[in-house]
């Protein structure tokens, strides 16, 4: 189980070729400057995925159950470590300081074939770094022997830039086909048509302004809502609202934290669009009481929005997960990123979302007391910073 601090952020970064050492020119006869290597960063861990719910921090694709995965392990703000999983070929090896794959935690427990695959990966990385460093050293030597002054510096910097670009294109392109296993599904692209939008979910009627698309119920447009490149996203139950599984009804809830209205108003005033992404499988599962489940969920959300007095966009995933007698997880149900993709592609006026400025808050973070890790996995699948509500709203 993933252990996390009470408050931390998860970010996804694209893999990059190891940064080139800085290059400077010196007077004739002076010794060449020393190449400065990056300091050691996170430690590494290798194991076989226990399920298919983890996702790669580089490509955001799922990591298949029982497949080899690599993690960068770093110290969080609290007493727990932050673990970021990757596919074997997606792992940014140049950012880590292990001189030998045998030093990776869990290496001895791997199959011999996977141990060999790791050794090969290390060897390829060493060869690539050696090639870049040799080219840079040659450039430095040439700079000392030829042109002087500013024109010399410009030439050196231009050559180094060309080397870096060439290295990224050649080494990077050669690995693009290997970036993810061929059985990993591509990012979700949702075909949305107005003709597919319904005013009912199955046999249940929806309240005004609420519509259904496939297995999602959404709030069509809250008054005053502004689309934005900055998204402040939240879970609902256990995050914004205190609810109980044995209580139904539009009034069966209370604010999870007293600071929520002021916090949401501040975000709205600072240009964020507020979005709620919430699972509610009872709507699908309660076939004989579906209208009750729909009225209860939508009623609570309507009352919440009236309480906080801030425009909010809402998406409800009604489909089932595998544990809910479905053959496979519904693509819109968290931790799957389908609800986010629907919002991103069709409900943000075509405005590109700034992932670095956006974030997600949820209570299902995989801690011992949590009911699941769906929220943190949802954030990781998208690349969003993640917070738990008890700290975000403190």
Secondary structure by P-SEA (a helix, b strand, c coil): ccccccbbbbbbbcccccccccccccccccccccbbbbcccbbbbbbccccccccccccccccccccbbbbbcccccccbbbbbbbcccccccccccccccccccccccccaaaaaaaaaaaaaaaaaaaaaaaaaaaaaaaaaaccccaaaaaaaaaaaaaaaaaaaaacccccccccccccccccccccccccccccccccccccccccccccccccccccccccccccbbbbcccccbbbbccccccccccccccaaaaaaaaaaaabbbbbbbbbbccccccccaaaaaaaaaaaaaaaaaaaacbbbbbbbbcccccccccccccccccccaaaaaaaaccccccccccccccccccccccccccccaaaaaaaaaabbbbbccccccc
